[in-house]
Amino acid sequence: MSQPKHIAIAGNIGAGKTTLSTLLGKNFGWDVHYEDADNNPYLGDFYNDMQRWSFNLQIHFLHSRYKQILDILAGERTVIQDRTIFEDAHIFAPNLHEMGLMATRDFENYFNLFETMRSQVKGPDLMIYLRASISTLVKHIEHRGRDYEGNMSIDYLKRLNKRYNDWIATYKEGPLLIIDIDERDFENRPEDRGEIFDLVSRELNLGLFTELS
């Protein structure tokens, strides 16, 4: 594989995407495009009233990540993207629609916009999926203590986790690396970090599907 430009990290809320993005960026000398959750003008309102703010929130995320992809493709450096446009369209928006928290016409409008954007870009050179159990996600969410996540229900996390696993099972946008994180602490254990760094290095050289169990 030639020098990659776009590495993406996918995973449910609390999976450790931002932490791993930072570690990979530092180790390989790559730039990182973070999910701008703290500056999202709709996120706090969304967790307090999902039905009212779901469409606004998803449009904001869709635009933000699409712009990131355009910036990555226009640049010369390798970039890690913390969460992807595919998750917005295949996980979060359809989940909200299924739960009755996004109207059908809004969801159809949203997904048509995604398809238009998707036709203009390609999948990442490597997609890294952080797979976690609900108990691990809850532990991570509680540890970081974001106020707006305090109202999140376990049922909501379970729904997202099922959609993530279903989506990954049919992912065909490019090379895929799956990492189970229930027994790994890449933030605090150097041996876990090293294992993941080695896997990513091999993946980018070979461009093969790998699962780290």
N, C-alpha and C positions, 0 to 999 in steps of 0.2 A: 504493500500500500504506500502511496506517496504521502508526503507530509499532510496529516489531517488538519482540517480547519475547524471542524465543528464536533465537539464531544458533548453529549447531552446526558444529564442525570435525571431519571424519572423515579417516582416513588410517592407513596401516600404521605399525608400530613404527618410529620414527626419521624420520617424514615431516616433522616440524616443527610439529605441532599446538599444543603448549604455547607455543612461541615466537610463532607467528602469533596465537594467542589473546591473549597479552600485548600484542602490538603493536596489534592491532585494538581491544582494550579501552582502551588508552592514547589512541589516535588519536580514537576516537568517544565516549569517556567512558562506556563500557559496563562492567558488572561481568563478572568471569570466574569460572566454576566449573571448576576444574582436575580432571584425573584424579588421584586421590589414590594414585599408585603407591608413593610412598615410605613411606606409612603402611599399606599393604595388608599384613595379617598373613600372607597366603598366597603372595605373589609370589616371594620368595626360595626357599621350599620347592618351589613349582611348577617353577621352572627346573631344580631339582636332581632332581625326581621328578614329571614331568608326569602320569603315570597316577594316582598316589596323590592329587594335590592339584587336579586339573583341575576337578572339580565344585565343590569348596569355593571355588576362585578365581572361577569364573564366577558363582556365586550371590552372592558378595560384590560383584562389579562390577555385576551386574544390580540388586541392591538399592540400591547407591550411586547409580547413574545415574537410577534411577526416582525416588529421593528428590530428586535435583537437579531433575528435571523438575517435580515437584510444587511445589518451592520457587520455581522460575521462574514457573510459572503463577499462583502465589499472590501473587507480588510485583508491583511497579509498574515496575521498571526493566528495561532491555534487558540480557540476559545472554548471554555466549558460553559454550558448553559444550564443553569439551575432550574429544572422543570421545563417542559416543552409545550409547544402549541398542540401537539397530538393529545396530551393529557387534558387540556382544556376542552377539546372537542369530543374526545371519546370517553372521558371519565366524568368530569365535573358537570358540564352542561347537560348531558343526557341523564345523569343521576338526579339533578334538580328537576328536570322535566318529568321523570318517572315518579318522583316524590310529590308531584303537583305543586312544586315551588317555582316553576317557570312555565308560562303559558305556551301552548303548542305553537301559536303563530310567532312568538318570540324565539322559541327554540329553532323553528324552521328558518327564520330570518338569520339567526346566529349561525346555524350549520351551513347555510348557503354561502355566507360570508367566509367561513372557514374554508370551504371547498374552493372558492375563488383564490384565497391566499395560498392554499396548499398547492394549487396548480402552478404557482410561480416559484416554488422552492423545492429542494430535495430533502430527503431525510438526513439525519446526522451521520457522520463517518463512523461513529460508535454510539450506541444507546446503552447506558448503564442503568439497569433497573435494581433498585434496592427493595428487596422483598422482606416484609416483616409481619409478625403476628400482631393482633390488636393489643395484646398486653405490652409488647415492646413499644408500639406507637404511643400508647397512653403514658408510659413511663417517660418517654422522651418529651412529650407535650407538657407534662406536669413539671419536668425539670427545667424547661426553658421559661415557663411561667408567663406566657403572653396573655394579657388581659382579655383580648377579643376571642381567644380560643377557649375561655372558661365555660362558655355556654354550649360548646360542641357536644353532641350526644354520641354515645357508643354506637348506636344504630347507624348514625351517619358515617362513622369511620368504617364500620363493617360493610356498608353498601359500597363505599369507595374501594375498599380492599378487594372485594369480589370483582368489581369492574376492572381494577388494575390487573388482577391475575388473568381475567378473561381476555383483556386487550393484549397483554404480553404473549399469551398463548397463540395469538394470530398475527403478531407483529411481523411485517414484511418490508419495512422501510429501509433496512440495511443491517449491518452487523449488530449483534445484541449480546451483552454480558449481563447475566443475572447473578446477583450477590445476595445470599441470605444473611441477614444481619442480626438475627435473634441471639446467636452465640458469638457475635463479633462486636468489638468495641474499638473501631478504628480511630476514634478520637483520642483514646487514652492508652491503647496497647500498641506499641511499635511493631510487634510481630504481625498483628492484624493489618496494620497499614502496609507493611512490606509485602504481605501476601497479595493485597489488592493492587498495589503498584505493579507487581510482577505480572499479574493477570492482565492489567490494562496494557502494559508494554507488549505482551505477547499478542493480545487481541489486535492492536493497531498494526502489528507486523504481518499477521496472518489473515485478519479480517474474517475470522471464523466465529460461529456461535459457541459460547461457553457458558456453563452454569457452575457457580461456585456454591456448593452445598455445605 
